[in-house]
Amino acid sequence: MLFLWTAISGWTATLLLGAGIGIPYFVRNTPAAAASVFARLRPHYRIGFLIPAISFLHAWFPMSAGRMRGFDRSGLLLATAALLAMCGQVGLGLTLRDSTGADHRRTQRLHFWSMAAIVSLVAAHIVFNRV
């Protein structure tokens, strides 16, 4: 049962990561209706908070049961780095939401490259720790 909960939470977080990444590109390529950019990106913001929370649960299930010995340590370190980066990404996203002008563009670029690093870390974790 532990394996099932761990797998479900991990793949849910991964799917949410993909959805969260896709939303801004979808919003950018759709015509702006009466809603502001902030309103159209609201699902992106909500998913952005869910991803680290579900990722934490994904890590918590096997850690609380003491079943971490059977997994590759490199993959676990990559996953830990990804989780910490996700928490930083939330803070960066909050900063981005309130920034303007050149600062907005610079923060947006950093937000993008942080996302790319998180995706790389998550992908490496999946490769190293697949069952």
Contacts in CASP RR format, 6 or more apart in sequence:
PFRMAT RR
TARGET T0000
AUTHOR 0000-0000-0000
METHOD contacts of the structure
MODEL  1
MLFLWTAISGWTATLLLGAGIGIPYFVRNTPAAAASVFARLRPHYRIGFL
IPAISFLHAWFPMSAGRMRGFDRSGLLLATAALLAMCGQVGLGLTLRDST
GADHRRTQRLHFWSMAAIVSLVAAHIVFNRV
2 61 0 8 1.000
2 62 0 8 1.000
2 65 0 8 1.000
2 67 0 8 1.000
3 131 0 8 1.000
5 61 0 8 1.000
6 58 0 8 1.000
6 61 0 8 1.000
6 62 0 8 1.000
7 131 0 8 1.000
9 54 0 8 1.000
9 55 0 8 1.000
9 57 0 8 1.000
9 58 0 8 1.000
9 61 0 8 1.000
10 54 0 8 1.000
10 55 0 8 1.000
10 58 0 8 1.000
12 54 0 8 1.000
13 51 0 8 1.000
13 54 0 8 1.000
13 55 0 8 1.000
13 58 0 8 1.000
14 122 0 8 1.000
14 126 0 8 1.000
16 47 0 8 1.000
16 48 0 8 1.000
16 50 0 8 1.000
16 51 0 8 1.000
16 54 0 8 1.000
17 51 0 8 1.000
17 118 0 8 1.000
17 119 0 8 1.000
17 122 0 8 1.000
19 47 0 8 1.000
20 43 0 8 1.000
20 44 0 8 1.000
20 47 0 8 1.000
20 48 0 8 1.000
20 51 0 8 1.000
21 115 0 8 1.000
21 119 0 8 1.000
23 41 0 8 1.000
23 43 0 8 1.000
23 44 0 8 1.000
23 47 0 8 1.000
24 41 0 8 1.000
24 44 0 8 1.000
27 37 0 8 1.000
27 40 0 8 1.000
27 41 0 8 1.000
27 44 0 8 1.000
30 40 0 8 1.000
32 40 0 8 1.000
38 97 0 8 1.000
45 97 0 8 1.000
48 89 0 8 1.000
48 90 0 8 1.000
49 90 0 8 1.000
51 86 0 8 1.000
52 83 0 8 1.000
52 86 0 8 1.000
52 87 0 8 1.000
52 89 0 8 1.000
52 90 0 8 1.000
55 82 0 8 1.000
55 83 0 8 1.000
55 86 0 8 1.000
56 83 0 8 1.000
59 79 0 8 1.000
59 80 0 8 1.000
59 83 0 8 1.000
62 68 0 8 1.000
62 71 0 8 1.000
68 76 0 8 1.000
71 129 0 8 1.000
72 128 0 8 1.000
72 129 0 8 1.000
74 128 0 8 1.000
75 124 0 8 1.000
75 125 0 8 1.000
75 128 0 8 1.000
75 129 0 8 1.000
76 125 0 8 1.000
76 129 0 8 1.000
78 121 0 8 1.000
78 124 0 8 1.000
78 125 0 8 1.000
78 128 0 8 1.000
79 121 0 8 1.000
79 122 0 8 1.000
79 125 0 8 1.000
79 129 0 8 1.000
81 121 0 8 1.000
82 118 0 8 1.000
82 121 0 8 1.000
82 122 0 8 1.000
82 125 0 8 1.000
85 114 0 8 1.000
85 117 0 8 1.000
85 118 0 8 1.000
85 121 0 8 1.000
86 118 0 8 1.000
88 114 0 8 1.000
89 111 0 8 1.000
89 114 0 8 1.000
89 115 0 8 1.000
89 118 0 8 1.000
92 107 0 8 1.000
92 110 0 8 1.000
92 111 0 8 1.000
92 114 0 8 1.000
93 107 0 8 1.000
93 111 0 8 1.000
95 107 0 8 1.000
96 104 0 8 1.000
96 107 0 8 1.000
96 108 0 8 1.000
96 111 0 8 1.000
99 107 0 8 1.000
END
